[in-house]
Amino acid sequence: DASYLYQFFPSKRLNEAAAALGIADQWSMSIFYPGSDIDSCVETAAGQRVLMRGELPMELYQAMEARGIRTVNKAQAVQTARDKLATVEFCRKHGLPHPHTVELTPTMEQPPLDYPFVVKPRYGKMGKGVRLIENPEQYKQVRSEENLLAQEYVQHSYGRDVRFFFAAWPGGTDFLCVSRHSASWLSNAHQGGHMSVFSPHDELVSMAQTAFTHSGLDYGTVDFLFADKGGSSFTLCELNACPGFEELERATGCDGARAILTRTLECRP
């Protein structure tokens, strides 16, 4: 039963945007469940341009692209954003500042970074599983977990960060910039954070555009941490290939669904 897609916020808003753009007759929504037949999905999508959202298996992206189906976003870009260790290498390659990050293994009896440091899933989302490790006892509790990264704690960014949302915004603008803030140390909307419009300085804009251009993403976000108290220095936190936009729409009054869908229409087959 796919009827919930017409109530679930992202799909509901994308459906409304399709109607507003006059392309409702070209627009359909479908669900990929774990265990769904990839070949059948590819056959259904043949000859179309496909907007991919959600935690979809990379095999689905790759099968679509092998058939010449234009996926938004593309498989390699999604992989770079999804794999936080790949993001570290991406930042190194393109000269972008990034918190010192190492892969945790059960054999590391001593912490690889000074306390406090952040532990996060290598393939995380929405701030789930992100923890601040402040002492040896906390480190002992996470050592045996798999696919974890240890990352330098950027203290000045406690409860706040900056997000550039790249899409096709009205007037030819390619991004909206917001700050995210929370009473706790995590600023994600799913963890209780809120957004407000942010005016970035030129150097930060340049870093964001460099990151987005090289990422290969068609739409998505580039997120930065505050590297100093005053907000003049930043370090890139992560890329996001499937950002939520409910809080973005609330904070800015902009139509995020339309911006994403318009960007999808602009992508070459």
Solvent accessible surface area in square Angstrom, and as a share of the most:
residue,aa,sasa,rsa
1,D,149,0.77
2,A,45,0.35
3,S,67,0.43
4,Y,109,0.41
5,L,18,0.09
6,Y,113,0.43
7,Q,135,0.60
8,F,108,0.45
9,F,55,0.23
10,P,23,0.14
11,S,12,0.08
12,K,74,0.31
13,R,40,0.15
14,L,7,0.04
15,N,46,0.24
16,E,73,0.33
17,A,2,0.01
18,A,0,0.00
19,A,63,0.49
20,A,69,0.53
21,L,46,0.23
22,G,57,0.55
23,I,21,0.11
24,A,57,0.45
25,D,130,0.67
26,Q,132,0.59
27,W,50,0.18
28,S,94,0.60
29,M,40,0.18
30,S,102,0.66
31,I,45,0.23
32,F,39,0.16
33,Y,112,0.42
34,P,132,0.83
35,G,83,0.80
36,S,35,0.22
37,D,82,0.42
38,I,45,0.23
39,D,101,0.52
40,S,61,0.40
41,C,35,0.21
42,V,6,0.04
43,E,107,0.48
44,T,101,0.59
45,A,8,0.07
46,A,43,0.33
47,G,86,0.83
48,Q,91,0.41
49,R,81,0.30
50,V,27,0.16
51,L,32,0.16
52,M,8,0.03
53,R,48,0.18
54,G,31,0.30
55,E,104,0.46
56,L,23,0.11
57,P,43,0.27
58,M,28,0.13
59,E,101,0.45
60,L,6,0.03
61,Y,6,0.02
62,Q,98,0.43
63,A,27,0.21
64,M,9,0.04
65,E,68,0.31
66,A,91,0.70
67,R,120,0.44
68,G,63,0.61
69,I,9,0.05
70,R,44,0.16
71,T,1,0.01
72,V,0,0.00
73,N,1,0.01
74,K,70,0.30
75,A,8,0.06
76,Q,132,0.59
77,A,4,0.03
78,V,6,0.03
79,Q,55,0.25
80,T,16,0.10
81,A,3,0.02
82,R,50,0.18
83,D,8,0.04
84,K,22,0.09
85,L,46,0.23
86,A,32,0.24
87,T,1,0.01
88,V,36,0.21
89,E,86,0.38
90,F,17,0.07
91,C,1,0.00
92,R,164,0.60
93,K,142,0.60
94,H,49,0.22
95,G,67,0.65
96,L,14,0.07
97,P,55,0.35
98,H,37,0.17
99,P,4,0.03
100,H,105,0.47
101,T,14,0.08
102,V,37,0.21
103,E,69,0.31
104,L,13,0.06
105,T,52,0.30
106,P,76,0.48
107,T,115,0.67
108,M,56,0.25
109,E,125,0.56
110,Q,137,0.61
111,P,35,0.22
112,P,46,0.29
113,L,23,0.12
114,D,130,0.67
115,Y,72,0.27
116,P,56,0.35
117,F,1,0.00
118,V,12,0.07
119,V,0,0.00
120,K,16,0.07
121,P,29,0.19
122,R,52,0.19
123,Y,98,0.37
124,G,18,0.18
125,K,87,0.37
126,M,61,0.27
127,G,11,0.11
128,K,111,0.47
129,G,38,0.36
130,V,28,0.16
131,R,81,0.30
132,L,36,0.18
133,I,4,0.02
134,E,97,0.44
135,N,58,0.30
136,P,93,0.58
137,E,103,0.46
138,Q,57,0.25
139,Y,6,0.02
140,K,139,0.59
141,Q,118,0.53
142,V,5,0.03
143,R,66,0.24
144,S,87,0.56
145,E,66,0.30
146,E,144,0.65
147,N,85,0.43
148,L,7,0.04
149,L,0,0.00
150,A,0,0.00
151,Q,9,0.04
152,E,77,0.35
153,Y,41,0.16
154,V,21,0.12
155,Q,133,0.59
156,H,93,0.41
157,S,8,0.05
158,Y,118,0.45
159,G,3,0.02
160,R,69,0.25
161,D,6,0.03
162,V,0,0.00
163,R,14,0.05
164,F,0,0.00
165,F,1,0.00
166,F,3,0.01
167,A,5,0.04
168,A,22,0.17
169,W,10,0.03
170,P,110,0.69
171,G,88,0.85
172,G,74,0.71
173,T,63,0.37
174,D,66,0.34
175,F,33,0.14
176,L,37,0.19
177,C,10,0.06
178,V,0,0.00
179,S,16,0.10
180,R,15,0.06
181,H,75,0.33
182,S,28,0.18
183,A,107,0.83
184,S,51,0.33
185,W,61,0.21
186,L,33,0.16
187,S,9,0.06
188,N,24,0.12
189,A,41,0.32
190,H,121,0.54
191,Q,70,0.31
192,G,48,0.46
193,G,4,0.04
194,H,99,0.44
195,M,11,0.05
196,S,45,0.29
197,V,104,0.60
198,F,51,0.21
199,S,102,0.66
200,P,31,0.20
201,H,65,0.29
202,D,124,0.64
203,E,116,0.52
204,L,0,0.00
205,V,29,0.16
206,S,61,0.39
207,M,31,0.14
208,A,0,0.00
209,Q,69,0.31
210,T,45,0.26
211,A,0,0.00
212,F,30,0.12
213,T,102,0.59
214,H,98,0.44
215,S,9,0.06
216,G,32,0.30
217,L,11,0.05
218,D,6,0.03
219,Y,0,0.00
220,G,0,0.00
221,T,0,0.00
222,V,0,0.00
223,D,1,0.00
224,F,0,0.00
225,L,28,0.14
226,F,10,0.04
227,A,38,0.30
228,D,37,0.19
229,K,164,0.69
230,G,75,0.73
231,G,17,0.17
232,S,76,0.49
233,S,50,0.32
234,F,9,0.04
235,T,14,0.08
236,L,0,0.00
237,C,22,0.13
238,E,29,0.13
239,L,0,0.00
240,N,37,0.19
241,A,12,0.09
242,C,39,0.23
243,P,1,0.00
244,G,38,0.36
245,F,2,0.01
246,E,103,0.46
247,E,27,0.12
248,L,0,0.00
249,E,24,0.11
250,R,146,0.53
251,A,25,0.19
252,T,31,0.18
253,G,70,0.68
254,C,43,0.26
255,D,55,0.28
256,G,0,0.00
257,A,0,0.00
258,R,96,0.35
259,A,2,0.02
260,I,0,0.00
261,L,3,0.01
262,T,36,0.21
263,R,65,0.24
264,T,8,0.04
265,L,71,0.35
266,E,101,0.45
267,C,5,0.03
268,R,201,0.73
269,P,130,0.82
